[in-house]
Amino acid sequence: MKSFARIVIAAAALFCSFSSFGQSGDFPNRPITIIIPSAPGGVSDGVARFFGQAFQKAWGHTTVVDFRPGAGGIVGTQYVAKSRPDGYTLLLGNIGPLAVAPSLNSNMPYDPQKDLAPVALAISFGNVLMVNNNVPAKDIKELIKYAKENPKKLNFASAGIGQSQHLSGEMFKLLADVDITHVPYRGTGPATTDLIAGQVQMMFGNIPSGKQFIEAGRLRALGVTGPKRDRALPNVPTIEEAGVPGYNVTSWLAIVAPANTPKDVIARLNAEIMKAWATPEGRQFAESIGAEAGRGSAEEFGQFMLSEREKWRDVITRANIKPE
């Protein structure tokens, strides 16, 4: 009888646990945690703080920001994929672990399409090719010439394998036909620090985090990665117009939740994010970091994320990019 009673109690507890997933009418009634799958120091920091302030203003609860770097964003993303699907644990992820990693790694610990639920495109921005001030090249054509004359002498940093900074460099290698070496870091902050110190010579950094160092004269900008000049760096040409036809890379950050998160919770989160961007403070913040504010529904972002996976799968295949 005691054994039977324990089974009944355990079954009741399990039922309550599963039932709680559907009881989302009072969401949120406690703090939300945003996981950032990289080290502090990148654009994700500011975006997470912006969302945290917006959530607190709307719902009265503080937002916890938790950095979980490792494996090009895979460690933090896996943590969220395996978290309870109740809306209280979110990922501020990026193109790397959400769109690139599945085509780059054969043994992924999660499937972005099956294990994660799209919530919102948070923000999008270009990258900028920055070089250490000791690099002799003053423009893209000079850099390509120098790289061809000195194969393997130039190293380019990134925030990790499979991140947009990494893929920006790999696409540059492919289209410019140069032999440069990728050096992955555990985030944008440490990568930028070593670039300024001269430990690496170049980096395709995110414009929002690289702009301050360019304007301060600590790094030199040679080209932006997008299809047109960026309003944050209007005097810097695109890499394509500077001499690499067909070059085009845009980065993005997005909020995703564990799969099976209630649809009404996802809708509330998406609505609050879009509302935050529509405020004067939101527009000013996006403009201050040289980025485009997020837009669209969770469903629209889901379709965009799928198209990005297909795009980068093609690039990885054509460039024969392998995990390091």
C-alpha positions, 0 to 999 in steps of 0.5 A: 500500500505504501508503494502504491501511495507513493506512485499516486503521489508521484503521478499527481505531482507529475500531472501538476507539473505538466498542467502548470505549462498551460496555466500561463494566464498570469504570466509573468509573475516572477523574474524572467532570465535572458541567457546570452550564449557568449562572453560579456562585452558584445552588443548582446549586453546592451540589447538584453539590458534594454529588454530587461528595462522594458519588461520591468516597466511593463510587468514590474519584475526585474530581468536576470541576464545570465552569460553562458559562453562556449562552443560558439554559442552552442552551450548557452543555446542548449541550456535554453533548449532543455529548460522548462517551457514556461517563458521564464528562460529565454535566449538572446541568440544570434545567427551562429547557434540558431542558423549556422551551427546546424550545418557546421556541426554533425553532432548538435546537442539540439535542433533549432527547429524542433527544440526552440520556439521563435519569439521575435527578431530582436535586432539586425545590424551589419559587421565591419571589417576592422584592422589593427592600426599596425596593418599597412593596408589602408583599404580593401584592395590593399588588404587583399594585395597584402594578404596574397603577398603574405599568405597565412600572415593575417589572422582574423578574430571572431566571437566563436566558430559559426558566428556571423563574424566567423562566416563573414571572414570565411566568405571574404576568404572565398570571394577575395581568394586570400589565405587568412587564418580564423582565431575564435574567441569566447565572445566579442569583448575578448576578441576586440581586446586582442585585436586592439593589442595586435594579437590578431590583425583583423576582425569582422566585428559587429558595427554596434560594438566596434563603432566606438573603437573606430571613432576613437582611432583605436581600430581602422575600418576598411569596409562594412559587410552589408549590401549598402553603406551603414548609417552608423559608419557612412564614410566606410564603403561596403566590402562589395563596392570596395572590391569584392563583388557579391559580398553581403552579410547581415547579422541579427539577434533574436529571442527564442524560448524552449519548444512547447512554450505556450503560444499566448506567452510567446505572443505576450513576449513578442508584443512587449518587444515590438512595443519597446522598439516603438517607443522614443527610447527604443528608436533612440537606442537602436539608432545609437548603436547603428542597428535596425530594430526588430519587427514582425510576429513570432511566426514571421521570425520563424520563417526568417530563421529558416531561410537563414539556415538554408542560406548559410548551409549553401555558403558552408557547402560551397566554401567547404567550411569545417568545424575547427 
